[in-house]
Amino acid sequence: MAGPIDLDRQRRIRAIVTDAVQTVSPETMTRALDHERREDRMAARDQIAFRFEQELITRLDHHGQVMGSRMRGIKVSRADAVRTLLYDALDRAELDYTDAEKALLTDSDS
């Protein structure tokens, strides 16, 4: 569960970014704003841990490198690679759910 949003912190970041607009490139500005959004999203996430075989870790790291090469200028972490793969796998698996299984998914959301 995420804690309260620090509005003063948000205002300070926005003030710094606004002051820097005239002195930085658009790419730097985009990265700064993305970082701010990423921090907000990270605060809203639960952290979990897994134990994987080395072969799987190697494959995950390779997938992250491939993702990074396709999205120039964006650093893809191992967690980003895992999250992307999990979303993709779950989206595919959920397509095959029966109506009863879909109802269970809806019930767990509430």
Backbone as CSV, one residue per row, in Angstrom:
resi,resn,N_x,N_y,N_z,CA_x,CA_y,CA_z,C_x,C_y,C_z
1,MET,0.841,-1.176,0.000,0.000,0.000,0.000,0.885,1.238,0.000
2,ALA,0.578,2.183,-0.804,1.376,3.394,-0.929,1.069,4.346,0.209
3,GLY,2.103,5.076,0.610,1.919,6.080,1.650,1.370,7.364,1.046
4,PRO,1.213,8.375,1.888,0.699,9.642,1.387,1.692,10.299,0.433
5,ILE,1.169,11.052,-0.492,2.001,11.770,-1.460,2.566,13.005,-0.781
6,ASP,3.858,13.204,-0.933,4.531,14.364,-0.354,4.369,15.534,-1.331
7,LEU,3.354,16.360,-1.099,3.059,17.457,-2.022,4.173,18.496,-2.051
8,ASP,4.804,18.759,-0.915,5.915,19.709,-0.902,7.058,19.214,-1.783
9,ARG,7.339,17.933,-1.696,8.382,17.354,-2.539,8.022,17.490,-4.014
10,GLN,6.772,17.193,-4.329,6.315,17.322,-5.716,6.469,18.757,-6.215
11,ARG,6.115,19.721,-5.378,6.237,21.135,-5.774,7.701,21.527,-5.974
12,ARG,8.579,21.043,-5.089,10.007,21.354,-5.236,10.553,20.785,-6.535
13,ILE,10.197,19.558,-6.835,10.662,18.931,-8.079,10.149,19.708,-9.280
14,ARG,8.871,20.054,-9.264,8.306,20.811,-10.385,8.984,22.173,-10.530
15,ALA,9.306,22.829,-9.407,9.974,24.132,-9.465,11.365,23.991,-10.071
16,ILE,12.089,22.955,-9.667,13.421,22.726,-10.218,13.334,22.458,-11.711
17,VAL,12.399,21.605,-12.089,12.236,21.269,-13.500,11.836,22.508,-14.299
18,THR,10.908,23.302,-13.766,10.466,24.509,-14.460,11.621,25.480,-14.643
19,ASP,12.436,25.673,-13.607,13.596,26.564,-13.707,14.607,26.077,-14.729
20,ALA,14.686,24.758,-14.877,15.684,24.187,-15.773,15.245,24.142,-17.225
21,VAL,13.995,24.424,-17.489,13.461,24.291,-18.847,14.293,25.055,-19.867
22,GLN,14.716,26.246,-19.522,15.427,27.079,-20.491,16.878,26.656,-20.672
23,THR,17.405,25.807,-19.787,18.828,25.487,-19.860,19.121,24.043,-20.229
24,VAL,18.114,23.195,-20.364,18.370,21.789,-20.685,17.701,21.399,-21.988
25,SER,18.179,20.299,-22.518,17.609,19.800,-23.762,16.258,19.148,-23.489
26,PRO,15.428,19.019,-24.515,14.140,18.337,-24.347,14.304,16.897,-23.856
27,GLU,15.376,16.222,-24.287,15.602,14.852,-23.858,15.854,14.783,-22.351
28,THR,16.659,15.715,-21.854,16.946,15.746,-20.416,15.677,16.043,-19.635
29,MET,14.873,16.951,-20.150,13.620,17.304,-19.495,12.694,16.091,-19.426
30,THR,12.605,15.373,-20.509,11.755,14.180,-20.547,12.233,13.162,-19.528
31,ARG,13.550,12.955,-19.451,14.089,12.008,-18.484,13.773,12.430,-17.052
32,ALA,13.878,13.722,-16.756,13.592,14.205,-15.400,12.130,13.965,-15.035
33,LEU,11.238,14.259,-15.965,9.810,14.053,-15.704,9.485,12.569,-15.586
34,ASP,10.103,11.759,-16.428,9.884,10.316,-16.356,10.371,9.767,-15.023
35,HIS,11.501,10.287,-14.544,12.031,9.841,-13.261,11.054,10.170,-12.131
36,GLU,10.479,11.363,-12.178,9.502,11.761,-11.159,8.295,10.824,-11.189
37,ARG,7.784,10.536,-12.372,6.635,9.645,-12.492,7.000,8.241,-12.019
38,ARG,8.211,7.792,-12.346,8.656,6.456,-11.956,8.741,6.346,-10.437
39,GLU,9.236,7.399,-9.766,9.291,7.377,-8.303,7.895,7.263,-7.710
40,ASP,6.937,7.980,-8.285,5.560,7.901,-7.801,4.996,6.503,-7.987
41,ARG,5.261,5.892,-9.139,4.766,4.541,-9.395,5.437,3.532,-8.479
42,MET,6.730,3.705,-8.225,7.440,2.772,-7.368,6.871,2.785,-5.953
43,ALA,6.454,3.953,-5.482,5.903,4.056,-4.138,4.599,3.272,-4.027
44,ALA,3.923,3.068,-5.141,2.621,2.404,-5.127,2.745,0.892,-5.339
45,ARG,3.950,0.358,-5.407,4.132,-1.061,-5.691,4.522,-1.830,-4.442
46,ASP,4.082,-3.080,-4.407,4.541,-4.001,-3.375,5.803,-4.671,-3.888
47,GLN,6.722,-4.933,-3.002,7.958,-5.592,-3.392,7.872,-7.062,-3.027
48,ILE,8.221,-7.929,-3.994,8.255,-9.365,-3.742,9.584,-9.906,-4.266
49,ALA,9.950,-11.081,-3.822,11.217,-11.682,-4.245,10.971,-13.083,-4.778
50,PHE,11.804,-13.485,-5.724,11.750,-14.818,-6.305,13.151,-15.399,-6.319
51,ARG,13.229,-16.716,-6.333,14.498,-17.412,-6.524,14.443,-18.076,-7.898
52,PHE,15.394,-17.717,-8.762,15.441,-18.263,-10.114,16.766,-18.983,-10.336
53,GLU,16.734,-19.965,-11.235,17.964,-20.620,-11.664,18.790,-19.608,-12.463
54,GLN,20.105,-19.812,-12.477,21.002,-18.894,-13.183,20.642,-18.792,-14.661
55,GLU,20.253,-19.914,-15.266,19.890,-19.896,-16.687,18.731,-18.928,-16.945
56,LEU,17.734,-18.945,-16.070,16.590,-18.052,-16.238,17.005,-16.594,-16.030
57,ILE,17.868,-16.350,-15.052,18.359,-14.984,-14.818,19.108,-14.477,-16.044
58,THR,19.928,-15.338,-16.629,20.664,-14.965,-17.837,19.697,-14.621,-18.966
59,ARG,18.658,-15.430,-19.116,17.662,-15.160,-20.161,16.912,-13.856,-19.894
60,LEU,16.577,-13.604,-18.623,15.906,-12.343,-18.271,16.789,-11.144,-18.604
61,ASP,18.067,-11.237,-18.228,18.988,-10.136,-18.513,19.119,-9.908,-20.013
62,HIS,19.181,-10.989,-20.777,19.261,-10.862,-22.233,18.003,-10.190,-22.777
63,HIS,16.842,-10.606,-22.263,15.582,-9.992,-22.706,15.586,-8.489,-22.381
64,GLY,16.089,-8.133,-21.210,16.188,-6.721,-20.848,17.093,-5.961,-21.795
65,GLN,18.197,-6.573,-22.206,19.099,-5.930,-23.171,18.415,-5.738,-24.519
66,VAL,17.667,-6.736,-24.944,16.936,-6.626,-26.219,15.905,-5.503,-26.125
67,MET,15.163,-5.462,-25.006,14.176,-4.386,-24.818,14.862,-3.023,-24.869
68,GLY,15.993,-2.902,-24.173,16.727,-1.641,-24.147,17.229,-1.239,-25.518
69,SER,17.656,-2.205,-26.324,18.146,-1.879,-27.665,17.015,-1.413,-28.578
70,ARG,15.800,-1.846,-28.286,14.646,-1.437,-29.093,14.097,-0.078,-28.675
71,MET,14.418,0.330,-27.448,13.929,1.616,-26.930,15.132,2.455,-26.548
72,ARG,15.757,3.040,-27.529,16.990,3.790,-27.300,16.781,4.889,-26.282
73,GLY,17.762,5.027,-25.411,17.726,6.069,-24.407,16.996,5.681,-23.137
74,ILE,16.410,4.490,-23.109,15.689,4.043,-21.916,16.443,2.872,-21.316
75,LYS,16.792,2.973,-20.037,17.475,1.879,-19.346,16.421,0.899,-18.849
76,VAL,16.559,-0.332,-19.256,15.619,-1.387,-18.866,16.273,-2.228,-17.781
77,SER,15.680,-2.240,-16.617,16.210,-3.023,-15.500,15.721,-4.465,-15.589
78,ARG,16.309,-5.308,-14.768,15.850,-6.697,-14.695,14.394,-6.732,-14.251
79,ALA,14.040,-5.874,-13.293,12.655,-5.819,-12.817,11.703,-5.397,-13.938
80,ASP,12.138,-4.451,-14.776,11.309,-4.043,-15.916,11.078,-5.218,-16.855
81,ALA,12.136,-5.998,-17.113,12.018,-7.154,-18.001,11.053,-8.181,-17.412
82,VAL,11.202,-8.470,-16.119,10.317,-9.444,-15.470,8.876,-8.956,-15.512
83,ARG,8.672,-7.687,-15.172,7.316,-7.125,-15.138,6.669,-7.200,-16.523
84,THR,7.414,-6.850,-17.551,6.887,-6.883,-18.917,6.511,-8.306,-19.324
85,LEU,7.398,-9.245,-19.028,7.118,-10.647,-19.365,5.921,-11.186,-18.593
86,LEU,5.803,-10.828,-17.319,4.660,-11.286,-16.528,3.349,-10.736,-17.067
87,TYR,3.325,-9.447,-17.385,2.100,-8.866,-17.954,1.726,-9.569,-19.253
88,ASP,2.719,-9.792,-20.112,2.455,-10.441,-21.399,1.933,-11.863,-21.194
89,ALA,2.572,-12.613,-20.315,2.146,-13.996,-20.058,0.760,-14.048,-19.435
90,LEU,0.494,-13.156,-18.487,-0.830,-13.144,-17.852,-1.915,-12.728,-18.844
91,ASP,-1.616,-11.739,-19.688,-2.598,-11.331,-20.699,-2.952,-12.502,-21.606
92,ARG,-1.952,-13.271,-22.016,-2.195,-14.428,-22.881,-2.964,-15.522,-22.144
93,ALA,-2.562,-15.796,-20.901,-3.218,-16.854,-20.130,-4.680,-16.505,-19.869
94,GLU,-4.953,-15.247,-19.573,-6.318,-14.837,-19.243,-7.259,-14.922,-20.441
95,LEU,-6.719,-14.941,-21.650,-7.560,-15.106,-22.836,-8.239,-16.471,-22.845
96,ASP,-7.605,-17.452,-22.232,-8.127,-18.819,-22.232,-8.979,-19.133,-21.006
97,TYR,-9.216,-18.183,-20.134,-10.006,-18.439,-18.926,-11.450,-18.776,-19.293
98,THR,-12.008,-19.697,-18.533,-13.432,-19.985,-18.669,-14.201,-18.841,-18.003
99,ASP,-15.513,-18.815,-18.197,-16.327,-17.774,-17.556,-16.208,-17.843,-16.037
100,ALA,-16.171,-19.055,-15.494,-16.044,-19.212,-14.044,-14.696,-18.676,-13.552
101,GLU,-13.648,-18.929,-14.315,-12.319,-18.420,-13.933,-12.261,-16.897,-14.046
102,LYS,-12.924,-16.343,-15.063,-12.986,-14.886,-15.198,-13.725,-14.262,-14.021
103,ALA,-14.769,-14.937,-13.544,-15.523,-14.447,-12.389,-14.640,-14.419,-11.150
104,LEU,-13.788,-15.425,-10.983,-12.853,-15.441,-9.848,-11.897,-14.263,-9.911
105,LEU,-11.442,-13.934,-11.119,-10.540,-12.792,-11.301,-11.240,-11.497,-10.928
106,THR,-12.474,-11.336,-11.327,-13.254,-10.142,-11.010,-13.516,-10.053,-9.518
107,ASP,-13.827,-11.177,-8.878,-14.079,-11.203,-7.444,-12.846,-10.813,-6.643
108,SER,-11.649,-11.208,-7.095,-10.427,-10.899,-6.348,-10.044,-9.438,-6.476
109,ASP,-10.545,-8.734,-7.497,-10.252,-7.310,-7.673,-11.005,-6.453,-6.681
110,SER,-12.138,-6.932,-6.179,-12.955,-6.093,-5.289,-12.655,-6.303,-3.836
